[in-house]
Amino acid sequence: MKLGCRTFDFGRSRVDNTGAYNFKRFQGFEPTPLHYQYYVPRGGRVPDLNPGNRKLELAQRVWARLPLAVTRPLGAWLAKSIPG
């Protein structure tokens, strides 16, 4: 079945996400830096959403212990709003 599609968007992947990044690299994709845009209210700061951020450590430990019945629907909802 031919749909007439000529391109496929494999989405973003971070350099430190070696699995997805290397898959794309070995398939011949050229890495292109893409930058996120943030709305920062006056006097605010851009959020540090790096997985290595110490402030997120507790949330990561709690998330790892939650049952799948909670994390699957919640994770799908959260993934839409978290870059990366």
MARVODO-504798 format. One record per residue: x, y, z of N, C-alpha, C in turn. Coordinates in steps of 0.1 Angstrom, whole numbers, plus 2048, in hexadecimal, padded with zeros to 3 digits. Layout:
BEGIN
<voba <X Y Z> <X Y Z> <X Y Z>>;
...
This chain:
BEGIN
<voba <809 7F4 800> <800 800 800> <809 80C 800>>;
<voba <808 815 7F6> <810 821 7F5> <807 82D 7F9>>;
<voba <80D 834 803> <806 840 808> <80B 84D 802>>;
<voba <816 84D 7FB> <81B 859 7F5> <824 861 7FE>>;
<voba <827 85B 80A> <830 862 813> <83E 862 80F>>;
<voba <845 86D 810> <853 86D 80B> <85D 870 817>>;
<voba <858 874 822> <860 877 82E> <85A 871 83A>>;
<voba <862 86E 844> <85D 86A 851> <865 871 85C>>;
<voba <85E 877 865> <864 87E 870> <867 875 87B>>;
<voba <874 872 87E> <878 869 889> <879 871 896>>;
<voba <875 87D 896> <875 885 8A3> <882 889 8A8>>;
<voba <882 890 8B4> <88E 894 8BA> <894 889 8C2>>;
<voba <8A1 88A 8C4> <8A8 881 8CE> <8B4 889 8D3>>;
<voba <8B6 887 8E0> <8C2 88E 8E6> <8CE 886 8E4>>;
<voba <8DA 88D 8E4> <8E7 886 8E1> <8E9 87C 8ED>>;
<voba <8E5 87F 8F9> <8E8 876 904> <8DE 86A 904>>;
<voba <8D4 86A 8FC> <8CB 85F 8FA> <8D1 856 8EF>>;
<voba <8DC 84F 8F3> <8E4 848 8E9> <8DC 83E 8E0>>;
<voba <8D2 838 8E5> <8CB 82E 8DC> <8C4 835 8D0>>;
<voba <8BC 83E 8D3> <8B5 845 8C8> <8BE 84D 8BF>>;
<voba <8C7 854 8C6> <8D1 85C 8BE> <8D9 854 8B5>>;
<voba <8DF 849 8BA> <8E8 840 8B2> <8E0 839 8A7>>;
<voba <8D3 835 8A9> <8CB 82F 89F> <8CA 839 893>>;
<voba <8C6 845 896> <8C5 84F 88B> <8D2 852 884>>;
<voba <8DD 853 88C> <8EA 856 886> <8EE 84B 87D>>;
<voba <8EC 83E 881> <8F1 833 879> <8E8 831 86D>>;
<voba <8DC 837 86D> <8D3 836 861> <8D6 841 857>>;
<voba <8E0 849 85A> <8E4 854 851> <8DF 862 853>>;
<voba <8D8 863 85F> <8D2 870 862> <8DE 87A 866>>;
<voba <8DD 886 862> <8E6 890 867> <8E1 897 873>>;
<voba <8E9 897 87E> <8E4 89F 88A> <8E2 8AD 887>>;
<voba <8D6 8B3 88B> <8D3 8C1 889> <8CF 8C6 896>>;
<voba <8D6 8CF 89C> <8D2 8D5 8A9> <8C5 8DC 8A8>>;
<voba <8BB 8D9 8B1> <8AE 8E0 8B2> <8AD 8E6 8C0>>;
<voba <8A9 8F2 8C0> <8A8 8F8 8CD> <899 8FA 8D1>>;
<voba <897 8F9 8DE> <88A 8FA 8E4> <888 909 8E7>>;
<voba <87B 90D 8E6> <878 91B 8EA> <870 91A 8F7>>;
<voba <872 923 900> <86C 923 90C> <865 931 90E>>;
<voba <85A 931 914> <854 93E 919> <858 93F 927>>;
<voba <860 94A 92A> <865 94C 937> <85F 95A 93C>>;
<voba <857 959 946> <852 966 94C> <85D 96F 951>>;
<voba <85A 97C 951> <864 986 955> <869 982 963>>;
<voba <876 981 964> <87D 97E 971> <87E 96F 973>>;
<voba <879 967 969> <87A 958 96A> <887 953 964>>;
<voba <889 946 964> <894 940 95E> <890 934 956>>;
<voba <897 930 94C> <895 924 944> <896 918 94C>>;
<voba <88C 90F 94C> <88D 903 955> <898 8FA 951>>;
<voba <89F 8F4 95B> <8A9 8EA 958> <8A3 8DC 958>>;
<voba <8A0 8D7 94D> <899 8CA 94C> <8A2 8BF 948>>;
<voba <8AF 8C0 94A> <8B9 8B6 948> <8B7 8AB 952>>;
<voba <8B7 89E 94D> <8B5 893 956> <8BF 892 961>>;
<voba <8CA 898 960> <8D4 898 96B> <8D2 8A3 975>>;
<voba <8C7 8AB 974> <8C4 8B5 97D> <8C1 8AF 98B>>;
<voba <8C8 8B3 995> <8C6 8AE 9A3> <8B9 8B1 9A8>>;
<voba <8B2 8BC 9A4> <8A5 8BF 9A9> <89A 8B5 9A4>>;
<voba <89D 8AE 999> <894 8A4 994> <896 896 999>>;
<voba <8A0 894 9A2> <8A4 887 9A6> <899 880 9AE>>;
<voba <893 887 9B7> <888 881 9BF> <87C 87D 9B6>>;
<voba <879 885 9AD> <86E 882 9A4> <871 875 99B>>;
<voba <87E 874 997> <882 868 98F> <881 85C 998>>;
<voba <885 85D 9A4> <884 851 9AD> <876 84D 9B0>>;
<voba <86D 856 9B2> <85F 853 9B5> <859 84D 9A8>>;
<voba <85C 853 99C> <856 84E 990> <85A 840 98D>>;
<voba <866 83C 990> <86B 82E 98E> <864 824 997>>;
<voba <85E 829 9A2> <857 81F 9AB> <848 81F 9A9>>;
<voba <843 827 9A0> <834 827 99E> <830 81B 995>>;
<voba <824 816 998> <81F 80B 98F> <81D 80F 981>>;
<voba <81D 806 977> <81B 809 969> <80D 80F 967>>;
<voba <803 80A 96F> <7F6 80F 96D> <7F5 81E 96F>>;
<voba <7FE 824 977> <7FF 832 979> <808 839 96F>>;
<voba <813 833 96C> <81D 83A 964> <81A 83A 955>>;
<voba <813 830 950> <80F 830 942> <806 83C 93E>>;
<voba <7FB 83D 944> <7F2 849 940> <7F8 856 943>>;
<voba <7FE 857 94F> <804 863 954> <810 867 94B>>;
<voba <818 85D 948> <824 85F 93F> <821 864 932>>;
<voba <816 85F 92C> <812 864 91E> <80E 872 91F>>;
<voba <807 876 929> <803 884 92B> <80F 88D 92E>>;
<voba <818 888 936> <823 891 939> <82D 892 92D>>;
<voba <82E 888 925> <838 888 91A> <835 893 910>>;
<voba <828 897 90F> <824 8A2 906> <829 8AF 90A>>;
<voba <82C 8B1 918> <830 8BE 91C> <83E 8BF 921>>;
<voba <846 8B4 920> <854 8B5 924> <85D 8B4 918>>;
<voba <865 8BD 915> <86E 8BC 90A> <879 8B1 90C>>;
<voba <87E 8AC 900> <889 8A4 902> <88A 897 900>>;
